Amino acid sequence: MASRDDPMFEITAQVLLKAYSCGIFPMAESADDPALYWIEPQHRGVLPLGQPHFPRRLLRTIRSTPLTVRIDTDYDAVIDGCAAPRPGRPSTWINRRIRVLYRELFDMGACHTVEVWRGDSLVGGLYGVALKGAFFGESMFSVERDASKIALAHLVARLRFGGFRLLDTQFVTEHLRQFGTVELDRAAFQTELEKALEASGDFLALPRDVDGERVAHLLAEAAATS
């Protein structure tokens, strides 16, 4: 289900957080369209934090990669990366209003970035919204092999360690399915969302500079106990 808003209607960061708490999120038709569509999918992607699946090969990569992961250091670069054209997707749904709104959330501490760097070059990352015990993944990108997978792994470890109950991926893709992402119908998602909003997650409970060794250990531990 989707409804188009009036581009003259002011959507504030607080309105956006309220929408998330109701299971609704915004998207634009294109980068040039000033309007936003409020989306409430009939089926929703969720990566179960209690049962993540990260292959051993990827865990080895996370431990040994020369890439570094930073948290919340360059919002604009992450948005640019997520909005950039890519094969099969010449245009983006991230318009100026999206950029401004999520920047406001970022400045409030409600939007976070997980960034993968090779030296001074950003090669992958993701961003999303943290609300109580729920994290709503918005978009990710990668310009180097495994960069977005590394970002997702660091995110999942951080959410588990911080006491989050729900990782909303919005939709299910083959890329996300390999990590255990499942599809819930609207009613089941609302039930999980309500539970998550009763919890209190701490996105920064895990140190910002946590290394790959610890992240891989946390994920391997999760797999062993699920």
Residue, then its C-alpha position, 0 to 999 in steps of 0.5 A: m500500500a502506498s499513498r502520495d503526500d502533498p509536496m507542499f506539506e511539511i514533513t518533520a523529523q518527528v513526523l517521520l519517526k511517528a510514521y516508522s512507529c506505525g510501520i510506514f516509511p517514505m520513498a520518492e518516485s525519483a530523485d527529481d520528484p519533490a513528492l514522497y510516497w508513504i509505503e506500508p508493504q503487504h509483506r515486509g522483509v525482516l532479518p531475525l537478529g536471533q538467527p542471522h546467517f553469515p557464511r564462514r567465508l564472510l566471517r573470515t573476510i571480516r576478520s582479515t580484511p584491510l577495509t575499516v568500518r566507521i560509524d556515523t562519520d560521513y552521512d553525506a557520503v553514504i547517502d551519495g553512495c546509496a543514491a548513485p546509479r548502478p547496473g539495472r538502476p539508472s535512477t534513485w528514489i532518494n530525492r532532496r527531501i529524503r536527504v534533508l529529512y534523514r540528515e535531521l534524524f542523523d543530527m538528532g542521533a536517530c539515523h545512523t551510518v555504517e561505513v566501509w573505508r579503504g584508506d580515505s575512500l568510502v567503498g560501501g555502507l548503509y544507513g537506517v533509523a533507530l527507534k527504541g528496539a527497532f532498526f529500519g534499514e533504508s539503503m546500502f551500497s558497495v563499490e568493492r567486493d564484500a563491502s556492503k556485506i561487511a557493513l551489514a555484518h557490523l550492523v547486525a552484531r551492533l544491533r544484537f549487542g545493543g539489545f535491539r529486537l527488530l531489523d526491518t529490511q523493508f523488502v526481501t532480496e536475494h542479497l538479503r535472503q542469504f543472511g537469513t532475511v525472511e518475509l512477514d505479512r503486515a500483521a505479523f510485522q506489526t506484532e514484531l514492531e510493537k514488541a521492539l518498540e517496548a524495548s530500548g536498544d543502544f546503537l552505540a553499546l558496541p564501541r564505534d571502533v570495534d574490530g572485525e575480529r570481535v564482530a566475527h566472533l559475535l556473529a559466530e556465537a549467534a549462529a552457534t546459539s540460534 
